[in-house]
């Protein structure tokens, strides 16, 4: 029997794994919804709030403790299969609020996209934003943006 790493490596090398790896990412908010809709909750210990390091800031995130959806559904956590490379634009754009009204806030993200988010939602950080524009609009803006995608930038790889 192959390990998860061996399965992924086999697929990446165009070889046949013992079982085809199924990679998934379940949002905790989605799991809460599924639990309310009847997903067996007998192993859930608590739905709690936990501070996790996410990108550049610490976020207070909802987390389900005591239930492993990956084991339940028989798949791998997509995030556990990541390669520690920074694939985003370097240097990052300075994240800032561009405009806001009673309902929305438009933010320039660190990738250069402009995203509109609800100001008030059950889980504001979890709701999908509406992307209004992206930094690449034409050939000229692509030439400028691709300078931020330099694969040889030493910040792309971990120090160890």
C-alpha positions in Angstrom: 0.0 0.0 0.0 1.3 3.4 -1.0 1.7 6.4 1.3 -0.2 9.6 0.4 3.1 11.2 -0.7 3.9 8.1 -2.9 0.4 8.3 -4.5 0.7 12.0 -5.3 4.3 11.5 -6.6 3.2 8.6 -8.8 0.4 10.7 -10.4 2.8 13.6 -10.9 5.3 11.2 -12.6 2.5 9.8 -14.9 2.7 6.4 -13.1 -0.2 4.4 -11.7 -0.9 4.7 -8.0 -2.6 2.0 -6.0 -5.5 4.3 -5.4 -6.2 7.5 -7.3 -5.6 10.4 -4.8 -8.6 12.6 -4.2 -7.6 16.0 -2.9 -10.1 18.4 -1.4 -10.4 21.5 0.7 -13.4 21.8 3.0 -14.2 25.2 4.4 -15.2 25.0 8.1 -18.2 27.2 7.3 -19.3 24.6 4.7 -19.0 21.8 7.2 -21.1 23.7 9.7 -23.7 24.1 7.0 -23.5 20.3 6.2 -23.8 19.4 9.9 -27.0 21.5 10.1 -28.2 19.6 7.0 -27.6 16.1 8.5 -23.9 15.3 8.1 -23.3 12.9 11.1 -22.1 15.0 14.0 -21.5 12.2 16.5 -17.7 12.9 16.6 -17.7 16.7 16.6 -16.3 17.8 20.0 -16.9 21.6 19.5 -17.2 24.3 16.9 -14.7 26.8 18.2 -12.9 30.0 17.2 -9.1 29.7 16.8 -6.5 32.2 15.7 -4.6 30.8 12.8 -1.8 32.3 10.8 -3.2 33.0 7.3 -1.1 34.8 4.7 0.1 38.0 6.3 -2.3 38.4 9.1 -3.7 36.5 12.1 -7.4 35.7 11.6 -10.0 34.6 14.1 -11.3 31.6 12.2 -14.1 29.1 13.0 -12.8 25.6 13.3 -14.6 22.2 13.9 -12.7 20.1 16.4 -13.1 16.4 16.7 -14.4 15.7 13.2 -12.0 14.9 10.3 -13.9 15.4 7.0 -11.0 14.1 5.0 -11.1 10.7 6.8 -14.9 10.7 6.7 -15.0 11.3 2.9 -11.8 9.3 2.2 -9.7 12.1 0.6 -6.6 14.2 1.3 -6.5 17.8 2.6 -5.4 19.8 -0.4 -3.6 22.2 1.9 -1.4 19.5 3.3 0.0 18.8 -0.1 1.4 22.2 -0.8 4.9 23.0 -1.8 6.3 25.9 0.3 6.9 28.3 -2.5 5.5 31.9 -2.7 3.8 32.0 -6.0 2.2 35.4 -5.6 3.4 38.7 -6.9 6.6 40.1 -5.3 6.7 42.7 -4.1 3.1 42.5 -2.9 0.7 45.3 -3.5 -0.1 47.4 -0.4 -3.5 46.2 0.7 -5.9 49.1 1.3 -9.5 50.1 1.3 -10.3 52.0 -2.0 -14.0 52.8 -1.3 -16.9 51.8 0.9 -20.5 52.4 1.5 -23.1 51.1 4.1 -23.1 47.6 2.5 -19.7 47.0 0.7 -16.0 47.7 1.0 -13.8 47.6 -2.0 -10.2 46.5 -1.2 -7.0 46.5 -3.3 -5.7 43.0 -2.4 -2.0 42.0 -2.1 -2.2 40.4 -5.6 -3.4 43.6 -7.2 -7.0 42.6 -7.7 -9.8 44.8 -6.5 -12.3 42.8 -4.4 -15.7 43.8 -3.1 -16.8 42.3 0.2 -19.9 42.6 2.3 -19.2 44.8 5.3 -21.5 42.7 7.5 -22.0 39.0 7.0 -22.1 36.0 9.4 -18.4 35.3 8.6 -17.1 38.4 6.6 -13.7 36.9 6.1 -15.3 33.6 4.7 -17.7 35.1 2.2 -16.6 35.0 -1.4 -15.7 38.4 -2.6 -16.7 39.8 -6.0 -13.6 40.7 -8.0 -14.1 44.0 -9.8 -10.8 44.2 -11.6 -7.5 42.6 -12.0 -4.0 44.1 -12.4 -3.5 42.7 -15.9 -5.8 44.5 -18.4 -3.7 44.6 -21.6 -0.2 43.8 -22.9 1.4 46.8 -21.2 0.0 46.0 -17.8 1.0 42.3 -18.3 4.6 43.4 -18.9 4.6 45.4 -15.7 2.9 42.7 -13.7 5.2 39.9 -14.8 8.1 41.7 -13.2 6.5 40.8 -9.9 6.5 37.1 -10.9 10.3 36.7 -11.1 10.9 33.0 -10.4 14.4 33.8 -9.2 13.4 36.2 -6.4 15.0 34.7 -3.3 11.8 35.4 -1.3 9.9 32.7 -3.3 11.6 29.8 -1.5 11.9 29.0 2.2 15.2 29.7 3.8 15.7 26.0 4.8 
